Amino acid sequence: MYRVRAVAEALDVSLATIYRAVESGALRAVRLGVGKGTIRISGQAVLDYQAACERAAATRATQDQGVEFAGGAA
C-alpha cells in the first residue's frame, strides 16, 4: 500500500491530481482511521489507473487525428 505522495511522485503528477482521482473513483483507495484519516493506494490500483489513463490518451489521440483546424494546420 502506497501513500498519496508516493503515488504522485511515481506518476510525476501533483498531490491534487491523485486526490481528485481518488474522489472521482478513477483511482481506488482505502481510507484508514477516523475523520479524514489517511489514504492508502494499492499497487494494483495504481497499475489500473495508469492503464485507464493510457487508454483515454489513446482514444483522444485517435479522435484528434480526424480533426482539421482552421487554416489547415494541425
C-alpha positions in Angstrom: 0.0 0.0 0.0 1.3 3.4 -1.0 0.8 6.9 0.4 -0.7 9.6 -1.9 2.6 11.4 -2.0 4.5 8.3 -3.2 1.9 7.7 -6.0 2.0 11.3 -7.1 5.8 11.2 -7.2 5.9 7.9 -9.1 3.4 9.2 -11.7 5.0 12.7 -11.8 1.8 14.5 -11.0 0.6 16.8 -8.2 -1.0 15.6 -5.0 -4.2 17.3 -6.0 -4.3 15.1 -9.2 -4.2 12.0 -7.1 -6.7 13.3 -4.6 -9.1 14.2 -7.4 -8.6 10.7 -9.0 -9.5 9.1 -5.6 -12.5 11.3 -5.0 -13.8 10.7 -8.6 -13.4 6.9 -8.2 -10.9 6.8 -11.1 -8.2 5.6 -8.6 -9.2 3.0 -6.0 -8.0 3.8 -2.5 -8.6 2.7 1.1 -9.3 5.3 3.9 -7.9 4.3 7.3 -8.7 5.8 10.6 -11.4 8.2 11.8 -12.4 11.6 10.4 -10.3 12.4 7.4 -8.0 9.6 8.3 -5.3 8.6 5.9 -5.4 7.2 2.3 -3.5 4.2 1.0 -3.4 3.0 -2.5 -2.6 -0.5 -3.6 0.0 -1.2 -6.3 -2.7 -2.9 -8.4 -4.9 0.2 -8.2 -2.0 2.4 -9.4 -1.5 0.0 -12.4 -5.2 0.0 -13.2 -5.3 3.8 -13.1 -2.2 4.1 -15.3 -3.7 1.8 -17.8 -7.0 3.7 -17.8 -5.1 7.0 -18.4 -3.2 5.4 -21.3 -6.4 4.2 -22.9 -8.0 7.6 -22.5 -4.9 9.3 -24.1 -5.0 6.8 -27.0 -8.7 7.5 -27.5 -8.1 11.2 -27.6 -5.2 10.8 -30.0 -7.4 8.8 -32.3 -10.2 11.3 -32.2 -7.8 14.2 -32.8 -6.4 12.6 -36.0 -9.7 13.3 -37.8 -9.9 16.9 -36.7 -8.9 19.6 -39.1 -8.1 23.0 -37.7 -8.9 26.4 -39.3 -6.2 27.4 -41.7 -5.4 23.7 -42.5 -2.6 23.5 -39.9 -2.9 20.8 -37.2 
